[in-house]
Each structure stands twice: as C-alpha cells, then as structure tokens.
Amino acid sequence: MVGNIKSTFHPLLQKIPYIGKIAVDQYFYFCDNSPFRLNKKTYKNKGLLN
C-alpha cells in the first residue's frame, strides 16, 4: 500500500520545487510591499531565485 502511494505521488513530488519556484516568483512580482522585497537581492545572491 505504501509503495503504491509513493509511486502514485512521485511525479507530483518531482514537480513541487518547480511549482514552488513559480509561486515565489509570483509572490515577489505581485507583492511589491511584501517584507521580502528588500531582501530580494539577497535571495538572488544566494541563488534561490534566478
């Protein structure tokens, strides 16, 4: 049972980082007043954002 669940969700698990990156990009794009705005350069320097 556990093996079946793992194999079923494996493709979704592979896409989570990609979906997460898009979500972060959208967050920065739409939320100019977000508390992370000033730290955007820091995130880019750390390679977390392209």
C-alpha distance matrix in Angstrom:
0.0 3.8 5.4 5.1 6.3 8.7 10.1 10.6 12.5 14.2 17.2 17.8 17.7 20.3 22.5 22.6 25.6 27.5 26.9 27.9 31.0 32.1 31.7 33.8 36.4 36.6 37.0 39.9 41.4 41.5 42.1 45.4 46.1 42.8 43.2 41.6 44.4 46.7 43.9 42.9 45.2 43.5 40.1 41.4 43.1 39.9 38.3 35.7 37.3 39.0
3.8 0.0 3.8 5.4 5.2 6.2 8.7 9.9 10.8 12.0 15.5 15.8 15.1 17.8 20.2 20.0 22.7 24.9 24.6 25.2 28.3 29.7 29.2 31.1 33.8 34.3 34.5 37.2 38.9 39.2 39.6 42.8 43.5 40.1 40.3 38.6 41.4 43.6 40.7 39.8 41.9 40.2 36.8 38.2 39.8 36.5 35.0 32.5 34.3 36.0
5.4 3.8 0.0 3.8 5.5 5.1 6.2 8.5 10.1 10.4 13.7 15.0 14.3 16.4 19.1 19.6 22.1 24.0 24.2 25.2 27.9 29.3 29.3 31.2 33.6 34.3 34.9 37.5 39.0 39.6 40.3 43.3 44.3 41.0 41.3 39.3 41.9 44.0 41.1 39.9 41.8 40.2 36.7 37.8 39.3 36.0 34.3 32.0 33.7 35.2
5.1 5.4 3.8 0.0 3.8 5.4 5.2 6.0 8.7 9.9 12.6 13.8 14.1 16.2 18.4 19.2 22.1 23.6 23.4 24.8 27.6 28.6 28.6 30.9 33.1 33.5 34.3 37.0 38.3 38.7 39.6 42.8 43.9 40.7 41.4 39.5 41.9 44.3 41.6 40.2 42.3 40.9 37.3 38.3 40.1 37.1 35.1 32.7 34.0 35.3
6.3 5.2 5.5 3.8 0.0 3.8 5.5 5.1 6.2 8.4 11.3 11.5 11.6 14.4 16.3 16.4 19.6 21.3 20.6 21.8 24.9 25.8 25.5 27.8 30.2 30.5 31.0 33.9 35.3 35.5 36.2 39.5 40.4 37.3 37.9 36.1 38.7 41.1 38.5 37.2 39.5 38.1 34.5 35.7 37.7 34.6 32.8 30.1 31.4 33.0
8.7 6.2 5.1 5.4 3.8 0.0 3.8 5.4 5.4 5.8 9.4 10.1 9.3 11.7 14.2 14.5 17.2 19.1 19.1 20.1 22.9 24.2 24.3 26.2 28.6 29.3 29.9 32.4 33.9 34.5 35.2 38.3 39.3 36.1 36.5 34.5 37.0 39.2 36.4 35.1 37.1 35.6 32.1 33.2 34.9 31.7 29.9 27.5 29.0 30.4
10.1 8.7 6.2 5.2 5.5 3.8 0.0 3.8 5.6 5.1 7.8 9.8 10.0 11.4 13.9 15.1 17.8 19.1 19.3 20.9 23.4 24.4 25.0 27.1 29.0 29.7 30.8 33.3 34.5 35.2 36.3 39.3 40.7 37.6 38.3 36.1 38.3 40.6 37.8 36.2 38.1 36.8 33.2 33.9 35.7 32.8 30.5 28.3 29.5 30.5
10.6 9.9 8.5 6.0 5.1 5.4 3.8 0.0 3.8 5.7 7.3 8.3 9.7 11.6 13.1 14.3 17.5 18.4 18.0 19.9 22.6 23.1 23.4 26.0 27.9 28.1 29.2 32.0 32.9 33.4 34.6 37.8 39.2 36.2 37.2 35.2 37.3 39.9 37.4 35.7 37.8 36.9 33.1 33.9 36.0 33.3 31.0 28.5 29.3 30.4
12.5 10.8 10.1 8.7 6.2 5.4 5.6 3.8 0.0 3.8 5.6 5.2 6.2 8.8 10.1 10.8 14.0 15.2 14.7 16.3 19.2 19.9 20.0 22.4 24.5 24.8 25.8 28.5 29.6 30.1 31.2 34.3 35.6 32.6 33.5 31.5 33.7 36.2 33.7 32.0 34.3 33.2 29.5 30.4 32.6 29.8 27.7 25.0 25.9 27.2
14.2 12.0 10.4 9.9 8.4 5.8 5.1 5.7 3.8 0.0 3.9 5.4 5.0 6.3 8.9 10.1 12.7 14.0 14.4 16.0 18.3 19.5 20.1 22.1 24.0 24.9 26.0 28.3 29.6 30.5 31.6 34.5 35.9 32.9 33.6 31.2 33.4 35.7 32.9 31.1 33.0 31.9 28.2 28.8 30.8 27.9 25.6 23.3 24.4 25.5
17.2 15.5 13.7 12.6 11.3 9.4 7.8 7.3 5.6 3.9 0.0 3.8 5.5 5.2 6.6 9.1 11.6 11.9 12.4 14.7 16.6 17.3 18.4 20.7 22.1 22.8 24.4 26.7 27.5 28.5 30.0 32.9 34.7 31.8 32.9 30.4 32.2 34.7 32.1 30.0 31.8 31.2 27.4 27.6 29.8 27.4 24.7 22.5 23.0 23.6
17.8 15.8 15.0 13.8 11.5 10.1 9.8 8.3 5.2 5.4 3.8 0.0 3.8 5.4 5.2 6.4 9.8 10.3 9.8 11.9 14.4 14.9 15.4 17.9 19.6 20.1 21.4 23.9 24.9 25.6 26.9 29.9 31.5 28.7 29.8 27.6 29.5 32.1 29.7 27.7 29.9 29.2 25.5 26.1 28.5 26.1 23.6 20.9 21.4 22.4
17.7 15.1 14.3 14.1 11.6 9.3 10.0 9.7 6.2 5.0 5.5 3.8 0.0 3.8 5.4 5.3 8.0 9.8 10.0 11.1 13.6 15.1 15.4 17.3 19.4 20.3 21.2 23.5 24.9 25.9 26.8 29.6 31.0 27.9 28.6 26.2 28.4 30.7 28.0 26.3 28.3 27.2 23.5 24.3 26.4 23.7 21.5 18.9 19.9 21.3
20.3 17.8 16.4 16.2 14.4 11.7 11.4 11.6 8.8 6.3 5.2 5.4 3.8 0.0 3.8 5.7 7.0 8.1 9.6 11.0 12.6 14.1 15.4 17.0 18.5 19.9 21.3 23.1 24.3 25.8 26.9 29.5 31.3 28.3 29.1 26.3 28.1 30.3 27.5 25.5 27.1 26.3 22.5 22.8 24.8 22.3 19.7 17.5 18.3 19.2
22.5 20.2 19.1 18.4 16.3 14.2 13.9 13.1 10.1 8.9 6.6 5.2 5.4 3.8 0.0 3.8 5.7 5.3 6.1 8.5 10.1 10.9 12.3 14.3 15.5 16.6 18.2 20.3 21.1 22.5 23.9 26.5 28.5 25.7 26.9 24.2 25.8 28.3 25.8 23.5 25.4 25.0 21.2 21.4 23.9 21.7 18.9 16.5 16.6 17.4
22.6 20.0 19.6 19.2 16.4 14.5 15.1 14.3 10.8 10.1 9.1 6.4 5.3 5.7 3.8 0.0 3.8 5.4 5.1 5.8 8.5 9.9 10.2 12.0 14.1 15.1 16.0 18.2 19.6 20.7 21.6 24.4 26.0 23.0 23.9 21.4 23.3 25.8 23.3 21.4 23.6 22.9 19.1 19.9 22.4 20.0 17.7 14.7 15.3 16.9
25.6 22.7 22.1 22.1 19.6 17.2 17.8 17.5 14.0 12.7 11.6 9.8 8.0 7.0 5.7 3.8 0.0 3.8 5.5 4.9 6.1 8.7 9.7 10.4 12.2 14.1 15.0 16.5 18.2 19.8 20.6 22.9 24.6 21.7 22.3 19.4 21.2 23.3 20.6 18.5 20.4 19.6 15.8 16.4 18.7 16.3 13.9 11.1 11.9 13.5
27.5 24.9 24.0 23.6 21.3 19.1 19.1 18.4 15.2 14.0 11.9 10.3 9.8 8.1 5.3 5.4 3.8 0.0 3.8 5.4 5.2 6.4 8.7 10.0 10.7 12.4 14.2 15.6 16.5 18.4 19.8 22.0 24.2 21.7 22.9 19.9 21.1 23.5 21.1 18.6 20.4 20.3 16.5 16.4 19.1 17.4 14.5 12.0 11.5 12.3
26.9 24.6 24.2 23.4 20.6 19.1 19.3 18.0 14.7 14.4 12.4 9.8 10.0 9.6 6.1 5.1 5.5 3.8 0.0 3.8 5.5 5.2 6.2 8.7 9.9 10.5 12.2 14.4 15.2 16.3 17.8 20.5 22.5 20.0 21.5 19.0 20.3 23.2 21.2 18.7 21.2 21.2 17.5 17.8 20.9 19.3 16.7 13.7 13.0 14.3
27.9 25.2 25.2 24.8 21.8 20.1 20.9 19.9 16.3 16.0 14.7 11.9 11.1 11.0 8.5 5.8 4.9 5.4 3.8 0.0 3.8 5.4 5.0 6.2 8.6 9.8 10.4 12.4 14.1 15.3 16.0 18.6 20.2 17.3 18.4 15.9 17.6 20.2 18.0 16.0 18.5 18.2 14.5 15.4 18.4 16.5 14.5 11.1 11.0 13.1
31.0 28.3 27.9 27.6 24.9 22.9 23.4 22.6 19.2 18.3 16.6 14.4 13.6 12.6 10.1 8.5 6.1 5.2 5.5 3.8 0.0 3.8 5.4 5.1 6.1 8.6 9.7 10.7 12.2 14.2 15.2 17.2 19.3 16.7 17.9 14.8 15.9 18.4 16.2 13.6 15.8 15.8 12.1 12.4 15.5 14.1 11.7 8.6 7.6 9.4
32.1 29.7 29.3 28.6 25.8 24.2 24.4 23.1 19.9 19.5 17.3 14.9 15.1 14.1 10.9 9.9 8.7 6.4 5.2 5.4 3.8 0.0 3.8 5.4 5.0 6.1 8.4 9.9 10.3 12.1 13.8 16.1 18.6 16.5 18.4 15.7 16.3 19.3 17.7 14.8 17.2 18.0 14.5 14.5 18.0 17.2 14.7 11.8 9.9 10.9
31.7 29.2 29.3 28.6 25.5 24.3 25.0 23.4 20.0 20.1 18.4 15.4 15.4 15.4 12.3 10.2 9.7 8.7 6.2 5.0 5.4 3.8 0.0 3.8 5.5 5.1 6.0 8.7 9.8 10.5 11.7 14.5 16.4 14.0 16.0 13.8 14.9 18.1 16.7 14.4 17.5 18.0 14.6 15.4 18.9 17.9 16.1 12.7 11.3 13.2
33.8 31.1 31.2 30.9 27.8 26.2 27.1 26.0 22.4 22.1 20.7 17.9 17.3 17.0 14.3 12.0 10.4 10.0 8.7 6.2 5.1 5.4 3.8 0.0 3.8 5.4 4.9 6.3 8.5 10.0 10.3 12.5 14.4 11.7 13.2 10.5 11.6 14.6 13.0 10.7 13.8 14.2 10.9 12.0 15.4 14.6 13.2 9.7 8.4 11.0
36.4 33.8 33.6 33.1 30.2 28.6 29.0 27.9 24.5 24.0 22.1 19.6 19.4 18.5 15.5 14.1 12.2 10.7 9.9 8.6 6.1 5.0 5.5 3.8 0.0 3.8 5.4 5.3 6.1 8.7 10.0 11.6 14.3 12.5 14.4 11.7 11.5 14.6 13.4 10.4 13.0 14.3 11.3 11.3 15.0 15.0 13.1 10.4 7.8 9.2
36.6 34.3 34.3 33.5 30.5 29.3 29.7 28.1 24.8 24.9 22.8 20.1 20.3 19.9 16.6 15.1 14.1 12.4 10.5 9.8 8.6 6.1 5.1 5.4 3.8 0.0 3.8 5.5 4.9 6.0 8.2 10.6 13.2 11.8 14.6 12.6 12.4 15.9 15.5 12.8 15.8 17.3 14.6 14.8 18.6 18.6 16.9 14.1 11.6 12.8
37.0 34.5 34.9 34.3 31.0 29.9 30.8 29.2 25.8 26.0 24.4 21.4 21.2 21.3 18.2 16.0 15.0 14.2 12.2 10.4 9.7 8.4 6.0 4.9 5.4 3.8 0.0 3.8 5.4 5.4 5.7 8.6 10.4 8.4 11.1 9.5 9.9 13.5 13.1 11.2 14.7 15.8 13.3 14.4 18.0 17.8 16.9 13.8 11.9 14.1
39.9 37.2 37.5 37.0 33.9 32.4 33.3 32.0 28.5 28.3 26.7 23.9 23.5 23.1 20.3 18.2 16.5 15.6 14.4 12.4 10.7 9.9 8.7 6.3 5.3 5.5 3.8 0.0 3.8 5.7 5.4 6.5 9.0 7.5 9.9 7.7 7.0 10.5 10.4 8.0 11.4 13.1 11.1 11.8 15.3 15.9 15.1 12.6 10.3 12.2
41.4 38.9 39.0 38.3 35.3 33.9 34.5 32.9 29.6 29.6 27.5 24.9 24.9 24.3 21.1 19.6 18.2 16.5 15.2 14.1 12.2 10.3 9.8 8.5 6.1 4.9 5.4 3.8 0.0 3.8 5.9 6.7 10.1 9.9 12.9 11.2 9.5 13.0 13.5 10.8 13.6 15.9 14.1 14.0 17.6 18.6 17.4 15.2 12.2 13.1
41.5 39.2 39.6 38.7 35.5 34.5 35.2 33.4 30.1 30.5 28.5 25.6 25.9 25.8 22.5 20.7 19.8 18.4 16.3 15.3 14.2 12.1 10.5 10.0 8.7 6.0 5.4 5.7 3.8 0.0 3.8 6.0 8.7 8.9 12.5 11.8 10.6 14.3 15.3 13.2 16.4 18.5 16.7 17.2 20.8 21.5 20.5 18.0 15.4 16.7
42.1 39.6 40.3 39.6 36.2 35.2 36.3 34.6 31.2 31.6 30.0 26.9 26.8 26.9 23.9 21.6 20.6 19.8 17.8 16.0 15.2 13.8 11.7 10.3 10.0 8.2 5.7 5.4 5.9 3.8 0.0 3.8 5.3 5.2 8.9 8.9 8.0 11.7 12.9 11.7 15.1 16.8 15.5 16.7 19.9 20.5 20.3 17.7 15.6 17.5
45.4 42.8 43.3 42.8 39.5 38.3 39.3 37.8 34.3 34.5 32.9 29.9 29.6 29.5 26.5 24.4 22.9 22.0 20.5 18.6 17.2 16.1 14.5 12.5 11.6 10.6 8.6 6.5 6.7 6.0 3.8 0.0 3.8 5.5 8.7 8.7 6.3 9.5 11.7 10.5 13.5 15.7 15.2 16.0 19.0 20.2 20.2 18.2 16.0 17.6
46.1 43.5 44.3 43.9 40.4 39.3 40.7 39.2 35.6 35.9 34.7 31.5 31.0 31.3 28.5 26.0 24.6 24.2 22.5 20.2 19.3 18.6 16.4 14.4 14.3 13.2 10.4 9.0 10.1 8.7 5.3 3.8 0.0 3.8 6.5 8.2 6.7 9.3 11.8 11.9 14.9 16.5 16.3 17.9 20.5 21.4 22.0 19.8 18.2 20.3
42.8 40.1 41.0 40.7 37.3 36.1 37.6 36.2 32.6 32.9 31.8 28.7 27.9 28.3 25.7 23.0 21.7 21.7 20.0 17.3 16.7 16.5 14.0 11.7 12.5 11.8 8.4 7.5 9.9 8.9 5.2 5.5 3.8 0.0 3.8 5.3 5.5 8.5 9.9 10.2 13.7 14.6 14.0 16.0 18.6 19.0 19.7 17.2 16.0 18.6
43.2 40.3 41.3 41.4 37.9 36.5 38.3 37.2 33.5 33.6 32.9 29.8 28.6 29.1 26.9 23.9 22.3 22.9 21.5 18.4 17.9 18.4 16.0 13.2 14.4 14.6 11.1 9.9 12.9 12.5 8.9 8.7 6.5 3.8 0.0 3.8 5.6 7.0 8.0 9.7 12.8 12.9 12.9 15.5 17.5 17.7 19.0 16.7 16.3 19.2
41.6 38.6 39.3 39.5 36.1 34.5 36.1 35.2 31.5 31.2 30.4 27.6 26.2 26.3 24.2 21.4 19.4 19.9 19.0 15.9 14.8 15.7 13.8 10.5 11.7 12.6 9.5 7.7 11.2 11.8 8.9 8.7 8.2 5.3 3.8 0.0 3.8 5.6 5.1 6.2 9.6 9.6 9.1 11.8 13.9 14.1 15.3 13.0 12.5 15.5
44.4 41.4 41.9 41.9 38.7 37.0 38.3 37.3 33.7 33.4 32.2 29.5 28.4 28.1 25.8 23.3 21.2 21.1 20.3 17.6 15.9 16.3 14.9 11.6 11.5 12.4 9.9 7.0 9.5 10.6 8.0 6.3 6.7 5.5 5.6 3.8 0.0 3.8 5.4 5.3 8.4 9.8 9.9 11.5 13.8 15.0 15.8 14.1 12.8 15.0
46.7 43.6 44.0 44.3 41.1 39.2 40.6 39.9 36.2 35.7 34.7 32.1 30.7 30.3 28.3 25.8 23.3 23.5 23.2 20.2 18.4 19.3 18.1 14.6 14.6 15.9 13.5 10.5 13.0 14.3 11.7 9.5 9.3 8.5 7.0 5.6 3.8 0.0 3.8 5.6 7.2 8.3 9.8 11.4 12.8 14.2 15.9 14.9 14.0 16.2
43.9 40.7 41.1 41.6 38.5 36.4 37.8 37.4 33.7 32.9 32.1 29.7 28.0 27.5 25.8 23.3 20.6 21.1 21.2 18.0 16.2 17.7 16.7 13.0 13.4 15.5 13.1 10.4 13.5 15.3 12.9 11.7 11.8 9.9 8.0 5.1 5.4 3.8 0.0 3.8 5.4 5.1 6.4 8.7 9.9 10.8 12.7 11.6 11.4 14.0
42.9 39.8 39.9 40.2 37.2 35.1 36.2 35.7 32.0 31.1 30.0 27.7 26.3 25.5 23.5 21.4 18.5 18.6 18.7 16.0 13.6 14.8 14.4 10.7 10.4 12.8 11.2 8.0 10.8 13.2 11.7 10.5 11.9 10.2 9.7 6.2 5.3 5.6 3.8 0.0 3.8 5.3 5.1 6.2 8.6 9.9 10.7 9.6 8.4 10.7
45.2 41.9 41.8 42.3 39.5 37.1 38.1 37.8 34.3 33.0 31.8 29.9 28.3 27.1 25.4 23.6 20.4 20.4 21.2 18.5 15.8 17.2 17.5 13.8 13.0 15.8 14.7 11.4 13.6 16.4 15.1 13.5 14.9 13.7 12.8 9.6 8.4 7.2 5.4 3.8 0.0 3.8 5.4 5.0 6.1 8.7 9.9 10.2 9.1 10.5
43.5 40.2 40.2 40.9 38.1 35.6 36.8 36.9 33.2 31.9 31.2 29.2 27.2 26.3 25.0 22.9 19.6 20.3 21.2 18.2 15.8 18.0 18.0 14.2 14.3 17.3 15.8 13.1 15.9 18.5 16.8 15.7 16.5 14.6 12.9 9.6 9.8 8.3 5.1 5.3 3.8 0.0 3.8 5.4 5.0 6.3 8.7 9.0 9.4 11.6
40.1 36.8 36.7 37.3 34.5 32.1 33.2 33.1 29.5 28.2 27.4 25.5 23.5 22.5 21.2 19.1 15.8 16.5 17.5 14.5 12.1 14.5 14.6 10.9 11.3 14.6 13.3 11.1 14.1 16.7 15.5 15.2 16.3 14.0 12.9 9.1 9.9 9.8 6.4 5.1 5.4 3.8 0.0 3.8 5.4 5.1 6.4 5.5 6.1 9.0
41.4 38.2 37.8 38.3 35.7 33.2 33.9 33.9 30.4 28.8 27.6 26.1 24.3 22.8 21.4 19.9 16.4 16.4 17.8 15.4 12.4 14.5 15.4 12.0 11.3 14.8 14.4 11.8 14.0 17.2 16.7 16.0 17.9 16.0 15.5 11.8 11.5 11.4 8.7 6.2 5.0 5.4 3.8 0.0 3.8 5.4 5.1 5.8 4.9 6.3
43.1 39.8 39.3 40.1 37.7 34.9 35.7 36.0 32.6 30.8 29.8 28.5 26.4 24.8 23.9 22.4 18.7 19.1 20.9 18.4 15.5 18.0 18.9 15.4 15.0 18.6 18.0 15.3 17.6 20.8 19.9 19.0 20.5 18.6 17.5 13.9 13.8 12.8 9.9 8.6 6.1 5.0 5.4 3.8 0.0 3.8 5.4 7.7 8.2 9.1
39.9 36.5 36.0 37.1 34.6 31.7 32.8 33.3 29.8 27.9 27.4 26.1 23.7 22.3 21.7 20.0 16.3 17.4 19.3 16.5 14.1 17.2 17.9 14.6 15.0 18.6 17.8 15.9 18.6 21.5 20.5 20.2 21.4 19.0 17.7 14.1 15.0 14.2 10.8 9.9 8.7 6.3 5.1 5.4 3.8 0.0 3.8 5.6 7.8 9.7
38.3 35.0 34.3 35.1 32.8 29.9 30.5 31.0 27.7 25.6 24.7 23.6 21.5 19.7 18.9 17.7 13.9 14.5 16.7 14.5 11.7 14.7 16.1 13.2 13.1 16.9 16.9 15.1 17.4 20.5 20.3 20.2 22.0 19.7 19.0 15.3 15.8 15.9 12.7 10.7 9.9 8.7 6.4 5.1 5.4 3.8 0.0 3.8 5.4 6.5
35.7 32.5 32.0 32.7 30.1 27.5 28.3 28.5 25.0 23.3 22.5 20.9 18.9 17.5 16.5 14.7 11.1 12.0 13.7 11.1 8.6 11.8 12.7 9.7 10.4 14.1 13.8 12.6 15.2 18.0 17.7 18.2 19.8 17.2 16.7 13.0 14.1 14.9 11.6 9.6 10.2 9.0 5.5 5.8 7.7 5.6 3.8 0.0 3.8 6.8
37.3 34.3 33.7 34.0 31.4 29.0 29.5 29.3 25.9 24.4 23.0 21.4 19.9 18.3 16.6 15.3 11.9 11.5 13.0 11.0 7.6 9.9 11.3 8.4 7.8 11.6 11.9 10.3 12.2 15.4 15.6 16.0 18.2 16.0 16.3 12.5 12.8 14.0 11.4 8.4 9.1 9.4 6.1 4.9 8.2 7.8 5.4 3.8 0.0 3.8
39.0 36.0 35.2 35.3 33.0 30.4 30.5 30.4 27.2 25.5 23.6 22.4 21.3 19.2 17.4 16.9 13.5 12.3 14.3 13.1 9.4 10.9 13.2 11.0 9.2 12.8 14.1 12.2 13.1 16.7 17.5 17.6 20.3 18.6 19.2 15.5 15.0 16.2 14.0 10.7 10.5 11.6 9.0 6.3 9.1 9.7 6.5 6.8 3.8 0.0
